[in-house]
Amino acid sequence: VEESAVSLWNWTVTKHTAAVISDEQRAKLRFVACRLICLCEGSDPPEGTIRRQILMSMKTGKGWIDIGKAGLADGFLENAVSSIEKLYAKLQKGSEGEADIQVHRADVEKSLFKVLSYQAESAVAQGDFQKAVMCVQRCKDMLMKLPKETCYLSILCYNFGVETYEWKRYEQSSFWLSQSYDIGKMDAKYSVGKEMQAKVLRLLATTYFEWDCSLYLDKALKAISLANQENLHPAGFFLKVKILLKSGASDEDIKSALAEFTHLEMSLDFCLNTAKLLLEHGRESVGFDFLKSVPERFESSPDLGKITLLHIEFLLQNKRELLAKQKIEEVIIGHYTGKQLLPEALNQLHIILWDRAAKHYEEKSYSEALHWYNYSVSFYTPGQIDQNLAKLQRNMASCYLHLKQVDKAKEAVKQAERCDPNSIFTKFSVYKIAVLENDTEKAMEAVIEMGKLAEKPSEHEDKLRVDKSTGSNLLSLAAQIALENDQQIVAIKALEYLSEHLQDCRQLFTSLKCLVRLMLSKIMAENAEKRWVSLKNRFLLVDMLFKLCNKLAESFTEEKFTGDMRILEAHWFRKVAWNLAVQFKDSPEKMRDFFVLSFKLSQFCPSDKAVLIAQKTCLLMAAAVDLEMGRQRVTPSEQTELFSQALQHLQTCKEIWKVLKLTGDFAKDPTDTLLLLYEFEARSKLNDPTLHNLMESVWEQPQIEIKTLEIIASLAMEPPARYPVLCKKALKSALNLHRKQAVIDAVKFSKCLHSLINISLPTGLTDLGTCVLQEVWDYFEDALSVVSSTDAYPEMEILWLMTRAWNTGIFQYTVGKYKEAEQWCGLGMRFLNHLGSLKKTYE
């Protein structure tokens, strides 16, 4: 077992060195090997076995610490201490004198020192401060005999200080750093060196500073002073100045601190950061003096422009604009006399100038803003093409417009177009001027270009992302400017593009409402037909948007576009669509389209009674218009399309009507009748085979009205429909209902009978069957019965009945049916007696 454990250990060392296994895998394999070795321990193991156990326990414990599992290390480190004690006892037994004992003790103490240091590491990792202090103190006590370990222990304490500082355990950190510094001083020969000692002290000063500067200020100052005495370093210089500033030291004390480092080599950036620190803490006198001294130290540096920039920045921050302007003018002169700033510094200066100009612009000091923009322009050469210059010219144009200097604004925009003609921002500047000058044509061109550019996001050199949101914002602003300047046509075009690009639903519906209102005001003006198409498209877009909103309902928060907001918008648009449908009473197609749109939009509203009634009415009106247009179209394919469309509307309407009837009493509502008549007309003109099935249910209805039956009869024979059987059946049913009336309406009865005789006895036919003639004879007898009982029967109808009966007799005579001829002619003569003023004429 021992041999296997040793082989495993050695294999682990080899594979880790070759990077075959990871640190964690090594720790686990060491763990197994170490456990196996411990199992082999007898009652009196030899010295070699004990030494092996010490080594393996130490390294296994250290391995767990290194991979962040310090808790697993403690048992192995304790085993190592126990084994060290066994080894010391065994060595003492075999010692021959005091000299041997001292040698063995030194040997054992080296191992114990190492184990104690590992135990300290484990304790710190686990947050056991007291145990770590105890272990380090024991190590510290052993340094007199192990002076070479001074450097190791000092660095170990420094590392503890760093860890606890990062965990913001400032009290523990200050302890460990103090220990590190003290241990480092214990033996000059084996010290960590002045640089390391200074580093320890700087971190100690920082710890006191961040822990509680007001309470530990003196300790922080003492630590940083000691650090600077040990080894002068820019970081120590900077930290001392920082602490002095925090302590509220006088300008003289700070100047003295700065003087201590005059001979120290520091980078330009470091000097600038120091100056910035002084100025940020309100030490203008000291800060500017220090800043003035910096150029002398870096006369040959190409980065001298950074000093000037910092000077300008702080002059502006301290509201010394006049001095800042002088400095900027000096830089401009230098730019043209061979003292140009480096590109990076020049870009930074442009940013400063633009920020200052923007500040004045926000304060409405447009002349002053132009002053600062002109400084920026000074660094560009005539004819230079640069997208930043285009942006600069656009900003200047905005200032000129506010100052009512339109010509100068136009010139600035012209320069912007030269530098960046394909920018949506440039087009927007062109647009603003065109609107202000009432140049509708140019404004329309500009807004069309803006709309096209908004569709194609592009990346500019200045990293300004022109995305859909930017395009939408500019188009929204364009519409607003046009409205403010009473340019409604331009505003409509801007809103049309805007409605195509807006991402925010709430903004989009607002823009669409505005667009619809504008279009309504212009709908009857010139190009009204084209505008109507656009208006219809807007409503179709609204319908699409509502569907999209319903799909994405869960992704919209209350602040953006809630369900209640969608309902309010839907009501607004459905009502407008309804009003438009009514307005277009002279244009059936437009009327139908807007009724359908109103219905679609109403589907996004709660299905209460009012909405259901509106939906039913929209669909009935749409079906009625389709049927009317179908009657007037001559193309069969057009007729088929319109009648099929009407049928679709009616099917949807029937479903809504079923639900609606459950909400109240609709006994006097004509919807059932209209649905029946519209469906009959559509199916009959489509030659629908299900028409007879539909009518079977109609004949069974007890409450059907006479007028409804008469209309069905009429529709059954209206081209392209031709259903004589259905027509006769409807007229018969109507006639029966007439007979059942308490007082027969002779006029209505006469018309119904007239139609029934016409359909049953076609004009010009002579070869009629006996059954048909008998059926028609009965109708004439019915007529005589009514004519005999009232004086209200229309005389012209009596004349028509007489004539039809007489002519039928004549037709029978011509085919040799003399008996039938005599009967029919006699029937006609019976009507003669009921004629009034016309009787003598026909006698």
Secondary structure, 3 states (H helix, E strand, C coil): CHHHHHHHHHHHHHHHHCCCCCHHHHHHHHHHHHHHHHHCCCCCCCHHHHHHHHHHHHHHHHHHHHCCCHHHHHHHHHHHHHHHHHHHHHHHHCCCCHHHHHHHHHHHHHHHHHHHHHHHHHHHHCCCHHHHHHHHHHHHHCCCCCHHHHHHHHHHHHHHHHHHHHCCCHHHHHHHHHHHHHHHHHCCCCCCCHHHHHHHHHHHHHHHHHHHHHHHHHHHHHHHHHHHHHCCCHHHHHHHHHHHHHHCCCHHHHHHHHHCCCCCCCCHHHHHHHHHHHHHCCCHHHHHHHHHHHHHHCCCCCCCHHHHHHHHHHHHHCCCHHHHHHHHHHHHHHHCCCCCCCHHHHHHHHHHHHHHHHHHHHCCCHHHHHHHHHHHHCCCCCCCCCHHHHHHHHHHHHHHHHCCCHHHHHHHHHHHHHHCCCCHHHHHHHHHHHHHCCCHHHHHHHHHHHHHHHHCCEECCCCCEECHHHHHHHHHHHHHHHHHCCCHHHHHHHHHHHHHHCCCHHHHHHHHHHHHHHHHHHCCCCCHHHHHHHHHHHHHHHHHHHHHHHHCHHHCCCCCCCHHHHHHHHHHHHHHHHHHHHHCCCCHHHHHHHHHHHHHHHCCCCCCHHHHHHHHHHHHHHHHHHHHHHHHCCCHHHHHHHHHHHHHHHHHHHHHHHHHHCCCCCCCCCHHHHHHHHHHHHHHHCCCCCHHHHHHHHHCCCCCCHHHHHHHHHHHCCCCCCCHHHHHHHHHHHHHHHHCCCCCCHHHHHHHHHHHHHHHCCCCCCCCCHHHHHHHHHHHHHHHHHHHHCCCCCHHHHHHHHHHHHHHHHHHHHCCCHHHHHHHHHHHHHHHCCCCCCHHHHC
